[in-house]
């Protein structure tokens, strides 16, 4: 579950603006994470809805060997 919390950090720390709300997240766990793995979180904006100040992100977490651990799609407001 530690890896899933990295998505919350992506939204809370790296998205601009105050009071960001992590509305929904759909996570697929693709591989186990081991002690000593160096993880990188990458995200991209897939959709912007200015009427509701809403964006949809696609994010993924990979290790030092570029193994994809999980993929997330989610709503953020």
ABEGO torsion letter per residue (X at the ends): XAAAAAAAAAAAAABBEBGBBBABBBBBBABBBBBGBBBBBBBBBABBBAAAGBBBBBBBBBBAAGBBABBBBBBBX
